[in-house]
Every structure is written in C-alpha cells, then in structure tokens.
Amino acid sequence: MKTLVLLTTWLLFMSSSLCQKESNHTVPKTFHSTVQDGYEKIPPSCIEEVKKTIQNKDNKCTSVNSNISTLKITNVTKEYFTSSLSTKLIPAIYIAVVLIGVPSNAITLWMLFFKIRSVRTAIFYTNLAISDFLFCIMLPFRITYHLNGNNWLFGEAMCRIMTAIFYGNMYCSTLLLTCISLSRYVAIVHPFTYRNLPKQLLSTFTCGTVWTLVFLYMIPLITTKQSYTLEKLNITTCHDVSNNCETWAHLQHYYFIFLAVGGFLIPLCIVIFCYVSIIRTLKAYNLKWFWYIKISLLILSIFAVCFTPSNILLIAHHINYHYNSKDSLYGFYLIALSLSSLNSCLDPFLYFLMSKINSNNNVVCLPTIKTIRRGQT
C-alpha cells in the first residue's frame, strides 16, 4: 500500500513537471480550427504595428489617386537642391549657352536663308539651327528656376513644355548630326548612288521623320506631371523629382534607357562608322581629307562632351534606382545634363566648317572620285 502511494505521488509530480515544461516552450498558434476562445491572444502592440504599416502603404498609394503635389525627399536630395552646384554652377552654364547660342544660331539661320545657294545642303543645318535657337530662347525659364533656389514659378504646363524642349533638343541634335554624317558618307564613299538620289526630297523627308520621332519620344514627358512641391524646402520643382506612386513610375526606367540607347548610343555608332569610312576613302584616293578630320573631331567632341556624360549617367541612374532603390547618381546626372546644352553653342561651328570646306574647294568632287575609280577598273 505504501509503495502504491509513493508510485502515485511520483507520477503526479512528473506529469505536473512535463506540463510546466511544455507551457514554457509553447509558440503562438494560428490558423487552427478551434473555437474563438481557443485562439491565443495577439499582443495589441503587434496589431497596431501591422495597422500602421498597412495605413502607410495605403497613404502612399492613394497619393496618386488624389493627384497630390507635395512630396517628401531624402537628405541627399535636399543637399543637392540647396547646394551651389544647382543654384550657381548650373545656371552659370545655361547663361553662357544663351549668350553664345542665341546670336550664333541667329547668324547661322540668316546665312542659311539668305546666303546659301544649295537648298538641299541647307536643309539639315537649318533644322539643326532651328532646334538649337528654340532651345536657347527657352533656357531663361530654366535659369530663373535654378537662380530662384530650384523653385519653379511658371506653372505645370510650362514645366512640361520646358522639359520636352530640353530633352527634345538633345535627341533632335543627335539624330540630325547622324543624318548629316550619313549624307556625307553616301556622297564620298558611294558617289554614284548619291548622284542618283532625290537629295532635296530625301533631306526634307528625313528631317520630317526626325521631328516626328522626337515628338513621339517626348509624349510621356508632355502627358505626365512634372512639377512637385517639396515639404522640407517649401519649393516647387520642375522634373527634378518624381512620384514613385505614379501610374507609369514602373515604366520610367525603361523609357529613359530606351531614350538614351535610341537617341544617343545608336547615333554615336553610326557617326563613328561614317567618318572613319570617309577618311579611309579620301586617304585611299590621295585626296585632301584634313578638313574632314576637323569636322569628325568636332562632331565627336559634341557627342563626347555634351551627350556622353548625361546619357551614360541617365542609364546608370535608372538601373541603379530600379535594382537598388538608390538615387545617389541623379545629382551628377543633372550636372551632366547642363553640359549637354553646350551643343547649341558648338553646332553653329559645324556649319561654319562645312562652309569653309566649300569655299576652299577642299570638298571632294564627285567627278574626281568617279574619274579615279574608272581609271582603276
């Protein structure tokens, strides 16, 4: 009997110990098919944390639906908007572009309209000068924006127009410079083909195609919101800040990368190919090609100084932001973008070089090349 009592006491002690051990190592149990009272209670702090997270996400998404214009920015972005780079250096570059670009392009247009005799030769340069002149007379709006502490005062519509003209001029210039290079390439390397082409009609059609492409390129910039008010600085930016909750935000990096590749990288490869082929052809026939080296260097300099930094940084920025959610390269991109405006000052010199070639008779004449080629066959 005494043994039975001891055994019973030992079993009760062990069962209570096991129950206590199990209760100390229990984990929250969810999604069990038990009655409501059988669920373990979730701490109120956890519920509040989840509610707060969901509410923040909802607020972020509904900002698009309500067309909100006020955004919050990081400290890095704030430093850029208040730095001397954006309020002094960039507007100084634009001021220099206006002072040089407006008169030089105006003189170029006057010469093209009243002095040049060959209409087909003037078509490409006229369109290039018009693009540059339009860009230069619009730059004072951008200058005012930067000098005013990156605060846009001219409304949403004007911001969209200014942004479209800014990017449109860059890619219109690259495409027209490519067309000029192709025209010179066909004239020198394939003179027989060039002679039989309807040059004036083809030049006009090509320029119309370029303007159409540029307009199509700019449609996303014209149709989407470009100006936003920043809470920390109490300023309204133009194109420098975007809302990540916009309907097309997830397509932005594809758009700008496509813009850089189609408007810069492909034209650059074509220009290099054209002028390398021209110089090789002229050198092979012992013809004067010194002036074409100058033109080649000038066009490549325009691409290298004006277009390469901004477009490479544009691609790098959008790839970096898409995969790493970092915008640390955008400040450098905006500085490089200001350098791209220098093409409006350099393009007129391209026309002056071409007119110098024609006046000094250093341009290759089609009959000369045809005579040499016939003698070799």
C-alpha positions in Angstrom: 0.0 0.0 0.0 2.8 2.4 0.9 4.5 1.5 -2.3 1.4 2.3 -4.3 1.0 5.7 -2.6 4.6 6.6 -3.4 4.2 5.5 -7.1 1.1 7.6 -7.5 2.8 10.6 -5.9 5.8 10.2 -8.3 3.5 10.0 -11.4 1.6 13.2 -10.4 4.9 15.1 -9.8 6.3 14.0 -13.2 3.1 15.0 -15.1 3.0 18.4 -13.5 6.7 18.9 -14.4 6.0 18.0 -18.0 3.0 20.3 -18.3 5.1 23.2 -16.9 7.9 22.5 -19.3 5.5 22.4 -22.3 3.9 25.6 -21.2 7.3 27.3 -21.1 8.2 26.4 -24.7 4.9 27.0 -26.4 4.7 29.1 -29.6 1.8 31.2 -30.9 -0.7 29.1 -32.7 -2.6 30.5 -35.6 -5.0 29.2 -38.3 -6.3 26.4 -36.1 -9.8 25.2 -36.5 -10.9 25.8 -32.9 -13.5 27.9 -31.3 -12.8 31.6 -30.9 -11.9 31.2 -27.2 -9.2 28.7 -28.1 -7.0 31.1 -30.0 -4.1 32.6 -28.3 -4.3 36.4 -28.0 -2.0 38.5 -30.2 -0.4 41.4 -28.3 -2.0 44.8 -29.0 1.4 46.3 -30.0 1.7 43.8 -32.8 -1.8 44.7 -34.1 -1.0 48.4 -34.0 2.3 47.9 -35.9 0.6 46.0 -38.7 -2.2 48.6 -38.9 0.4 51.4 -39.1 2.3 49.6 -41.9 -0.9 49.0 -43.9 -2.0 52.6 -43.4 1.3 53.9 -44.6 1.1 51.8 -47.7 -2.4 52.9 -48.4 -1.5 56.6 -47.9 1.4 56.2 -50.3 -0.8 54.6 -53.0 -3.7 56.9 -52.6 -1.5 59.9 -53.2 -1.7 59.1 -56.9 -5.4 58.8 -56.9 -5.8 62.2 -55.2 -3.2 63.8 -57.6 -1.2 65.0 -54.6 1.6 67.5 -55.5 3.5 67.5 -52.2 6.3 65.0 -51.7 8.9 64.2 -49.1 12.6 63.9 -50.0 15.7 62.4 -48.6 18.6 64.4 -47.1 20.7 63.7 -50.1 18.1 65.2 -52.4 17.8 68.2 -50.0 21.5 68.8 -50.1 21.5 68.9 -53.9 18.7 71.4 -54.1 20.4 73.7 -51.6 23.9 73.3 -52.9 25.8 75.9 -55.0 26.0 73.3 -57.8 22.3 73.6 -58.6 21.9 77.3 -57.7 25.1 78.8 -59.1 27.1 76.4 -61.4 24.2 75.0 -63.5 22.6 78.4 -64.1 26.0 79.9 -65.0 26.4 77.2 -67.7 22.9 78.0 -69.1 23.6 81.7 -69.1 26.8 81.1 -71.2 24.8 79.0 -73.6 22.2 81.7 -74.1 24.8 84.4 -74.6 26.7 82.4 -77.2 23.9 80.2 -78.6 21.3 82.8 -79.4 23.5 85.1 -81.6 25.4 82.3 -83.2 22.3 80.3 -84.2 20.6 83.5 -85.4 23.6 84.3 -87.7 23.6 80.7 -88.9 19.9 80.9 -89.8 20.4 84.2 -91.5 23.2 82.8 -93.7 21.2 79.6 -94.4 18.1 81.6 -95.5 19.8 84.4 -97.5 23.4 83.3 -98.4 23.4 79.6 -99.2 22.6 78.6 -102.7 22.2 74.8 -102.4 18.9 74.2 -100.7 19.5 70.5 -100.2 22.7 71.3 -98.3 21.0 73.8 -96.1 18.0 71.6 -95.0 19.8 69.6 -92.3 21.7 72.6 -90.9 18.6 74.8 -91.0 16.6 72.2 -88.9 19.6 71.9 -86.5 19.9 75.7 -86.1 16.1 76.0 -85.5 16.2 73.3 -82.8 19.2 75.0 -81.1 17.7 78.5 -81.4 14.3 77.4 -79.9 16.2 75.7 -77.0 18.3 78.8 -76.3 15.3 81.2 -76.1 13.6 78.8 -73.7 16.6 78.5 -71.4 15.9 81.7 -69.4 12.9 79.9 -67.8 15.4 77.2 -66.6 17.9 79.8 -65.5 15.3 81.6 -63.4 14.3 78.2 -61.9 17.8 77.5 -60.6 18.7 81.0 -59.5 15.4 81.1 -57.5 16.6 78.1 -55.4 15.2 75.4 -57.8 11.7 76.9 -57.3 9.5 76.7 -60.4 7.2 79.7 -60.8 5.7 79.2 -64.2 3.1 76.5 -63.7 2.7 72.9 -64.6 2.0 73.4 -68.3 5.2 75.5 -68.9 7.2 72.9 -66.9 6.1 70.2 -69.3 6.9 72.3 -72.3 10.3 73.2 -71.0 11.1 69.6 -70.1 10.0 68.3 -73.6 12.1 71.1 -75.3 15.1 70.3 -73.2 15.2 66.6 -74.0 13.8 67.1 -77.5 16.7 69.4 -78.4 19.3 66.9 -77.2 17.9 64.0 -79.2 16.9 66.1 -82.2 20.6 67.2 -82.4 22.0 63.7 -82.2 19.6 62.5 -84.9 20.3 65.5 -87.2 24.1 65.2 -86.7 23.7 61.5 -87.6 21.7 62.5 -90.8 24.5 65.0 -91.8 27.1 62.3 -91.3 25.2 59.8 -93.3 24.7 62.3 -96.1 28.5 63.0 -96.2 29.2 59.3 -96.1 27.0 58.5 -99.1 28.4 61.4 -101.0 32.0 60.4 -100.5 32.0 56.6 -100.2 29.2 55.9 -102.6 29.2 58.9 -105.1 27.3 57.0 -107.9 24.4 56.2 -105.5 24.4 59.8 -104.2 24.2 61.3 -107.6 21.0 59.4 -108.5 19.2 60.2 -105.2 16.5 62.9 -105.0 18.5 64.8 -102.5 16.2 67.7 -101.7 13.1 65.5 -101.3 15.0 62.9 -99.3 16.5 65.5 -97.0 13.1 67.1 -96.4 11.5 63.7 -95.7 14.4 62.7 -93.3 14.1 66.0 -91.3 10.3 65.5 -91.1 10.9 61.9 -89.8 13.4 63.2 -87.2 10.9 65.8 -85.8 8.2 63.2 -85.8 10.4 60.7 -83.8 11.4 63.4 -81.4 7.8 64.4 -80.8 6.8 60.8 -80.1 9.8 60.5 -77.8 8.5 63.5 -75.8 4.9 62.4 -75.4 5.4 60.7 -72.0 7.1 63.9 -70.7 4.3 66.1 -72.0 1.4 64.0 -70.7 2.7 63.3 -67.2 3.0 65.5 -64.1 6.4 67.2 -63.9 6.2 69.7 -61.0 6.0 68.8 -57.3 6.2 70.8 -54.1 8.7 69.6 -51.5 7.7 69.8 -47.9 11.2 70.2 -46.4 12.2 73.1 -48.6 8.9 74.7 -49.5 9.7 74.9 -53.2 8.2 73.6 -56.4 10.5 71.6 -58.6 10.3 71.0 -62.3 11.1 67.5 -63.5 13.8 67.1 -60.8 11.6 65.0 -58.5 9.1 62.3 -59.4 6.4 60.5 -57.6 7.0 56.8 -57.2 3.3 56.1 -57.0 2.5 57.5 -60.4 0.8 55.1 -62.8 3.8 55.0 -65.2 6.5 55.1 -62.5 7.4 51.4 -63.0 8.0 52.1 -66.7 10.1 55.2 -66.3 13.5 53.4 -66.3 12.5 51.5 -69.4 11.5 54.8 -71.1 14.7 56.7 -70.3 17.0 53.8 -71.1 15.3 53.4 -74.4 15.6 57.1 -75.0 19.4 57.0 -74.3 20.0 54.0 -76.4 17.9 55.0 -79.4 18.7 58.7 -79.2 22.4 58.5 -78.3 24.2 55.2 -78.4 23.0 54.1 -81.9 23.6 57.5 -83.5 27.1 57.7 -82.0 28.0 54.3 -83.5 26.6 55.4 -86.9 28.6 58.7 -86.8 31.8 57.0 -85.9 31.3 54.5 -88.7 30.5 57.3 -91.3 33.6 59.4 -90.6 36.0 56.6 -90.3 34.8 55.4 -93.7 35.0 58.9 -95.2 38.6 59.4 -94.1 39.7 56.0 -95.2 38.1 56.6 -98.7 39.7 60.0 -99.1 43.0 58.7 -97.9 42.9 55.8 -100.3 42.4 58.1 -103.3 45.1 60.6 -102.1 42.5 63.3 -101.8 42.5 66.2 -99.3 40.9 65.0 -96.1 42.3 67.4 -93.5 39.1 69.4 -93.2 37.0 66.2 -92.8 39.2 65.3 -89.8 38.3 68.6 -88.3 34.6 68.0 -88.9 34.9 64.5 -87.5 36.7 65.7 -84.4 34.1 68.5 -83.9 31.1 66.1 -84.2 32.8 63.5 -81.9 33.6 66.3 -79.4 29.9 67.3 -79.4 29.0 63.7 -78.6 31.8 63.2 -76.1 31.4 66.5 -74.1 27.6 67.2 -74.5 25.8 63.9 -74.9 28.0 61.1 -73.5 28.2 62.0 -69.8 24.5 62.8 -69.4 23.2 59.7 -71.3 25.6 57.3 -69.6 24.7 58.7 -66.2 21.0 58.5 -67.2 21.3 54.8 -67.9 23.3 54.1 -64.8 20.9 56.1 -62.6 17.8 54.3 -63.7 19.4 50.9 -63.5 20.8 51.7 -60.0 17.4 53.0 -58.8 15.4 50.1 -60.3 17.5 47.4 -58.7 18.9 49.1 -55.6 16.3 51.9 -55.0 19.1 54.5 -54.7 19.1 57.8 -56.4 22.7 58.9 -55.5 23.7 59.4 -59.2 20.9 61.7 -60.1 22.7 64.9 -58.8 25.7 64.0 -61.1 23.3 63.4 -63.9 21.7 66.8 -63.6 25.1 68.5 -63.8 26.0 66.4 -66.8 22.6 67.4 -68.3 23.5 71.0 -68.1 26.7 70.3 -70.1 24.5 68.8 -72.9 23.2 72.3 -73.5 26.6 73.3 -74.8 25.8 71.5 -78.1 23.7 74.6 -79.0 26.9 76.6 -79.0 29.0 74.1 -80.9 26.6 73.2 -83.7 26.9 76.6 -85.5 30.7 76.0 -85.8 29.9 72.8 -87.6 28.1 74.8 -90.3 31.0 77.3 -90.5 33.4 74.4 -91.0 31.3 72.9 -93.8 31.0 76.3 -95.5 34.8 76.7 -95.2 35.3 73.4 -97.0 33.0 74.5 -99.8 34.7 77.9 -100.1 38.2 76.5 -100.2 37.2 73.7 -102.7 38.6 71.1 -100.3 35.4 69.1 -100.5 35.6 66.0 -102.7 34.0 66.5 -106.1 32.0 63.6 -107.4 33.6 63.7 -110.9 37.1 63.4 -109.4 36.2 60.3 -107.5 34.4 58.8 -110.5 37.4 59.5 -112.8 39.8 57.9 -110.3 37.6 54.8 -109.8 37.1 54.4 -113.6 40.9 54.5 -114.1 41.4 51.8 -111.5 38.8 49.5 -113.1 
